[in-house]
Amino acid sequence: MKVEKEEDLKIICRNRKAYFDYVIDAFYEAGMVLKGSEVKALRQGKANINDAYARFRGGEIFLYNAHISPYSHAADSHEPERPRKLLLHGWEMKRLLGKLQERGYTLIPLRMYFKNEHAKVELGLAKGKKKADKREAIRRREEQREIDRARKRRR
């Protein structure tokens, strides 16, 4: 799989809390079926995927609770939180379906971006963290801050 650089992508929005709440096992890139006014709103950066998730419905994957604000200059605007169809290869969908049927796995969007003028969403196959794991992450982050502060003081 080819790894893209952050510079090559125009990031629209990120789901930073996902890395704190979940352990991400695999990453998938999916296209989105959008209306014209949604694309215009995305180009303005008016999107939020913090509460969003993806689910199978009728053999296809849909993105739920992703908020794309209405475009102000559109004659017929879109519904902000409508389910949006995601485009993946057939083999990716089969693999995801098998993984999602395992206990505890969910599919969450990690970031939304433009790649070669196409709107994409990066999905993460995730498993929820326990409270103890979250506390451990907070503890490690605070320890790293203390180490960084000590290094800065020595200079």
QUINORTA-V638517 format. One record per pair of residues at least 12 apart in sequence whose ideal C-beta (glycine too) atoms are under 6 Angstrom apart, sorted by sequence separation. I is the first residue (numbers start at 1). J is the second residue. If there is no record, write none. Layout:
BEGIN
i:I j:J
i:I j:J
END
This chain:
BEGIN
i:68 j:80
i:109 j:121
i:110 j:122
i:52 j:65
i:67 j:80
i:51 j:65
i:52 j:66
i:67 j:81
i:109 j:123
i:110 j:124
i:65 j:81
i:107 j:123
i:108 j:124
i:49 j:66
i:108 j:126
i:48 j:67
i:64 j:83
i:106 j:126
i:47 j:68
i:62 j:83
i:63 j:84
i:105 j:127
i:46 j:69
i:62 j:85
i:63 j:86
i:104 j:127
i:60 j:85
i:61 j:86
i:99 j:125
i:41 j:68
i:41 j:69
i:12 j:42
i:38 j:68
i:41 j:71
i:40 j:71
i:12 j:45
i:13 j:47
i:15 j:49
i:37 j:71
i:12 j:47
i:15 j:50
i:13 j:49
i:37 j:74
i:37 j:77
i:38 j:78
i:37 j:78
i:35 j:78
i:32 j:84
i:33 j:85
i:54 j:107
i:53 j:108
i:30 j:86
i:31 j:87
i:30 j:87
i:52 j:109
i:30 j:88
i:49 j:109
i:49 j:112
i:47 j:112
i:54 j:123
i:42 j:119
i:34 j:119
i:32 j:119
i:31 j:120
i:32 j:121
i:18 j:108
i:29 j:120
i:30 j:121
i:18 j:110
i:29 j:122
i:30 j:123
i:15 j:109
i:15 j:110
i:28 j:123
i:14 j:111
i:27 j:124
i:13 j:112
i:26 j:125
i:12 j:112
i:24 j:124
i:25 j:125
i:12 j:113
i:11 j:113
i:24 j:126
i:10 j:113
i:9 j:113
i:10 j:114
i:22 j:126
i:23 j:127
i:9 j:115
i:22 j:128
i:23 j:129
END
